[in-house]
């Protein structure tokens, strides 16, 4: 993948790419931890630089939901969206709607050539809903 993207193959790049594949929607600290478990000592800056290069090459996608740190994922090349839990911050992929999608078609593109729409759904994940329901049941 690195060679196909015209990037030099290095151990840090391979370790970061592997961590992003293994940890979908991971933040930088989680990626640094995974890389250090794989390689040993590696600087924060080296991981940031690799993430920047991988993102620029289209091998990794960077997302940053409101109120969250940057997250990285290996699912690229499609226009999928995300759902974020308001309680715990969990993130999951959501495929694009099929058929009529008026909210994804700009009423006025202002002359732009639009090639992507970013949608973030907000709510509560199943674990947080269950926890809330259990808490409510125990207080009755």
C-alpha positions in Angstrom: 0.0 0.0 0.0 2.8 2.4 0.8 4.6 1.8 -2.4 1.4 2.1 -4.4 1.0 5.5 -2.8 4.5 6.5 -3.7 5.6 6.5 -0.1 8.9 5.0 1.1 8.3 1.8 3.2 9.6 2.4 6.7 9.1 0.6 10.0 7.3 3.5 11.6 5.0 3.9 8.5 4.2 0.2 8.5 3.5 0.2 12.3 1.2 3.3 12.1 -0.7 1.9 9.2 -1.1 -1.4 11.0 -2.3 0.4 14.2 -4.9 2.4 12.2 -6.1 -0.8 10.6 -6.3 -2.6 14.0 -7.9 0.3 15.9 -10.7 1.9 13.8 -11.4 5.5 14.9 -8.4 5.6 17.2 -7.0 8.8 18.6 -3.3 9.7 18.2 -2.4 8.6 21.8 -3.9 5.1 21.1 -2.0 4.9 17.8 1.2 5.9 19.6 0.7 3.3 22.2 0.2 0.6 19.6 3.2 1.7 17.6 5.4 1.7 20.7 4.2 -1.8 21.6 5.3 -2.9 18.1 8.5 -0.9 17.6 9.6 0.2 21.1 10.6 3.9 21.4 9.1 6.2 18.8 8.5 9.9 19.3 5.1 11.6 19.2 6.3 13.8 16.4 7.3 10.8 14.3 3.8 9.3 14.6 2.2 12.7 13.8 4.4 13.0 10.7 3.5 9.5 9.5 -0.2 10.1 10.1 0.0 13.3 8.1 1.8 11.5 5.3 -0.6 8.6 5.3 -3.6 11.0 5.3 -2.1 13.1 2.5 -1.6 9.9 0.4 -5.2 8.8 1.0 -4.3 5.7 2.9 -5.8 6.9 6.1 -8.8 9.2 6.8 -8.8 11.8 9.6 -12.1 12.7 11.3 -12.7 15.1 14.1 -16.2 15.1 15.5 -17.1 18.3 17.4 -15.6 18.2 20.9 -13.4 15.3 20.1 -9.7 14.9 19.3 -8.7 13.8 15.8 -9.4 10.2 15.0 -8.0 8.0 12.2 -9.4 5.2 10.2 -8.3 3.0 7.4 -11.7 2.9 5.6 -11.0 5.2 2.7 -12.3 5.5 -0.8 -15.9 5.6 0.0 -18.1 8.4 1.2 -19.3 6.8 4.5 -20.4 8.7 7.5 -20.2 8.3 11.3 -22.4 8.0 14.3 -21.0 9.4 17.6 -22.3 8.6 21.1 -22.9 11.8 23.1 -22.3 9.9 26.4 -19.1 8.0 25.9 -17.7 9.2 22.6 -17.9 5.8 20.8 -17.8 6.1 17.0 -19.1 3.7 14.4 -19.3 3.8 10.6 -22.6 4.5 8.8 -22.9 3.7 5.1 -24.4 6.3 2.8 -28.2 6.3 2.4 -29.4 4.6 -0.8 -32.0 6.3 -3.0 -33.3 9.8 -2.4 -30.9 11.7 -0.2 -31.9 15.4 -0.4 -29.7 16.4 2.6 -26.6 15.2 0.7 -27.4 17.2 -2.5 -26.5 20.9 -2.1 -29.4 23.2 -3.1 -26.8 25.7 -4.2 -23.2 24.5 -4.8 -21.9 28.1 -5.1 -19.9 27.0 -8.1 -18.0 24.3 -6.2 -17.4 20.9 -7.7 -18.6 18.8 -4.7 -17.1 15.4 -4.4 -17.9 14.4 -0.8 -20.5 15.1 1.9 -19.6 14.7 5.5 -22.5 13.7 7.9 -22.1 12.9 11.5 -25.1 11.4 13.4 -25.2 12.0 17.1 -27.0 9.9 19.7 -26.3 7.3 22.4 -24.6 3.9 21.7 -26.3 0.7 22.8 -24.2 0.3 25.9 -25.0 3.9 27.1 -28.7 3.4 26.4 -28.7 0.1 28.3 -26.8 1.6 31.2 -29.2 4.5 31.4 -32.2 2.1 31.3 -30.7 0.0 34.1 -30.1 3.2 36.2 -33.6 4.4 35.7 -35.0 0.9 36.6 -32.9 0.8 39.8 -34.1 4.2 41.0 -37.8 3.3 40.7 
